[in-house]
């Protein structure tokens, strides 16, 4: 999908922007909505949040927009530093982009990203939402982290695999349709001229690079074998 660093950053931005809003909705409404309404006596989750003065985070009450901004900064930083690069390496250990269908390889990347990002962001959330008014205990923190992972992982897996990533990829194609169309037109022209077409899909391009590296390594081994004779 993304072809350069700028497009990769935009792709990560779209993913994190949608994911953070989905997670906050899931946390406030699905996981903690009933508790908030019971504690405050409000008839709605938003009413409960207003009644208690915001969302509890890091020992104080913050407005929802501040919670979204804080979680977005952490998630975007982790996605660019750890999630995206490490998930690709993990996917390469299981699937070979030269042999497997691109959809399988992309699904493996999504699953690896969830496996990395969910525990990492849950650990950060365990610090952010820790009940500091009761004092601090490392075992309570670890227990809260495990509970958050158990809550968040199923939601992360199914939403990323079946909803968020397909939507982000569709949106990405719409934003960069001119660039994508230009590559397709160039490939069509080369096809008409009888030239070898470079893969348009990122996974196919990676597979082409790996194949060339393997060919170079094979040639080097052959030259070394000749020299040793």
C-alpha positions in Angstrom: 0.0 0.0 0.0 2.2 3.0 1.2 5.2 3.5 -1.1 7.3 6.1 0.8 7.8 7.4 4.3 5.2 10.2 4.0 2.6 7.7 2.8 3.5 5.3 5.7 3.1 8.1 8.2 -0.3 9.1 6.7 -1.4 5.5 6.8 -0.4 5.2 10.4 -2.2 8.5 11.2 -5.4 7.3 9.7 -5.2 4.0 11.5 -4.4 5.5 14.9 -7.0 8.3 14.6 -9.8 5.8 14.0 -8.5 3.2 16.5 -8.1 5.7 19.4 -11.7 6.9 19.0 -13.0 3.4 18.8 -11.1 2.3 21.9 -12.3 5.2 24.0 -15.9 4.6 22.9 -15.4 0.9 23.7 -13.8 1.7 27.1 -16.3 4.3 28.2 -19.5 2.9 26.9 -19.1 -0.9 26.6 -16.7 -1.7 29.5 -17.3 1.0 32.0 -20.6 2.6 30.9 -22.8 0.8 33.4 -20.5 1.5 36.3 -20.3 5.2 35.5 -24.0 5.5 35.4 -24.5 3.6 38.6 -21.9 5.6 40.5 -23.2 9.0 39.3 -26.9 8.1 39.0 -27.0 9.6 35.5 -29.2 8.1 32.8 -26.5 8.2 30.1 -22.7 7.7 29.8 -22.1 11.2 28.7 -24.3 12.5 31.5 -22.2 10.4 33.9 -19.0 11.8 32.5 -20.3 15.4 32.9 -21.5 14.6 36.5 -18.1 13.4 37.6 -16.3 16.3 35.8 -14.6 14.4 33.0 -12.8 11.1 32.5 -10.4 9.9 35.2 -6.8 9.9 34.0 -3.5 10.0 35.8 -5.1 11.0 39.1 -7.3 13.8 37.8 -10.4 14.4 35.8 -9.9 15.4 32.1 -12.3 16.3 29.3 -12.8 13.6 26.7 -10.9 15.6 24.0 -7.8 15.7 26.3 -8.0 11.9 26.8 -8.3 11.4 23.0 -5.3 13.6 22.4 -3.1 11.9 25.0 -3.9 8.4 23.9 -3.4 9.5 20.2 0.1 10.8 20.9 1.1 7.5 22.6 -0.5 5.3 20.0 1.0 7.2 17.0 4.4 7.2 18.5 4.3 3.5 19.2 2.8 2.6 15.8 5.7 4.4 14.0 8.5 3.2 16.3 7.4 -0.4 17.1 4.1 -1.5 15.6 4.6 -1.0 11.9 8.3 -2.0 11.5 8.3 -4.9 14.0 5.0 -6.4 12.7 6.4 -6.6 9.2 9.5 -8.5 10.5 7.3 -10.9 12.5 5.0 -11.5 9.4 8.1 -12.3 7.3 9.1 -15.0 9.8 5.8 -16.8 9.2 4.8 -16.0 5.6 7.0 -15.5 2.5 5.8 -12.6 0.4 7.3 -14.4 -2.6 5.1 -17.4 -2.2 2.0 -16.4 -0.2 -0.9 -14.4 -1.5 -0.6 -10.7 -0.6 -3.9 -10.8 1.3 -2.4 -13.5 3.6 0.7 -11.5 4.1 -1.2 -8.3 4.9 -3.5 -10.2 7.3 -0.4 -11.5 9.1 0.9 -7.9 9.4 -2.4 -6.8 11.0 -2.4 -9.7 13.4 1.2 -9.0 14.4 0.5 -5.3 14.9 -2.4 -6.2 17.2 -0.2 -8.6 19.1 2.4 -5.9 19.7 0.3 -2.8 20.1 -2.5 -4.1 22.3 -0.3 -5.2 25.2 1.9 -2.0 24.8 -1.0 0.4 24.8 -2.8 -1.5 27.6 0.4 -1.2 29.7 0.4 2.6 29.1 -3.3 2.7 29.9 -2.7 0.8 33.1 -0.5 3.7 34.2 -2.8 6.4 32.9 -6.0 5.1 34.5 -4.4 3.7 37.7 -6.3 4.6 40.9 -3.6 6.7 42.4 -6.0 8.0 45.1 -5.6 4.5 46.7 -1.8 4.6 46.6 0.4 2.8 44.2 1.2 -1.0 44.1 3.1 -2.7 41.4 1.0 -5.9 41.6 -2.2 -3.9 41.3 -0.7 -2.2 38.2 0.2 -5.6 36.6 -3.3 -7.0 37.5 -4.9 -3.9 35.8 -2.6 -4.4 32.8 -3.7 -8.0 32.4 -7.3 -7.1 32.8 -7.0 -4.4 30.1 -5.3 -6.8 27.7 -8.1 -9.4 28.2 -10.7 -6.7 27.5 -8.9 -5.0 24.6 -7.4 -7.8 22.6 -10.6 -9.4 21.2 -11.9 -6.0 20.3 -8.6 -5.0 18.7 -8.2 -8.2 16.7 -11.7 -8.3 15.2 -12.1 -4.5 14.6 -8.6 -4.2 13.0 -8.9 -7.3 10.8 -12.5 -6.8 9.6 -13.4 -3.2 9.9 -10.6 -0.6 10.7 -7.9 -1.8 8.3 -10.2 -2.4 5.3 -11.7 1.1 5.9 -8.3 2.7 6.3 -7.0 1.1 3.1 -10.1 2.3 1.1 -9.6 5.8 2.5 -5.9 5.7 1.7 -6.6 4.7 -1.9 -9.0 7.6 -2.2 -6.5 10.1 -0.8 -3.7 8.9 -3.0 -5.7 7.9 -6.0 -3.7 10.2 -8.3 -0.5 8.6 -7.3 -1.9 5.1 -7.6 -3.5 5.9 -10.9 -0.1 7.3 -12.2 1.7 4.1 -11.2 -1.0 2.0 -12.9 -0.8 4.1 -16.1 3.0 3.8 -16.1 2.8 0.1 -15.6 0.2 -0.1 -18.5 2.6 1.8 -20.8 5.5 -0.5 -20.0 3.3 -3.5 -20.6 2.4 -2.2 -24.0 6.1 -1.6 -24.8 6.9 -5.1 -23.7 8.9 -4.1 -20.7 8.8 -6.0 -17.4 6.2 -4.4 -15.1 7.3 -3.5 -11.6 4.9 -4.8 -8.9 2.3 -2.1 -8.0 1.4 -3.6 -4.6 3.8 -3.1 -1.7 4.0 -6.7 -0.8 4.7 -7.7 -4.4 7.5 -5.1 -4.6 9.0 -6.5 -1.4 8.8 -10.0 -2.9 10.6 -8.7 -6.0 13.4 -7.2 -3.9 13.8 -10.4 -1.8 14.0 -12.4 -5.0 16.7 -10.2 -6.4 18.7 -10.4 -3.2 18.4 -14.2 -3.3 19.7 -14.2 -6.9 22.6 -12.0 -6.0 23.5 -14.3 -3.0 23.3 -17.3 -5.3 25.7 -15.7 -7.8 28.1 -14.8 -5.0 28.1 -18.4 -3.7 28.7 -19.7 -7.2 31.7 -17.4 -7.6 33.1 -18.4 -4.2 32.7 -22.1 -5.2 34.7 -21.4 -8.4 37.5 -19.7 -6.4 37.8 -22.5 -3.9 38.3 -25.1 -6.7 
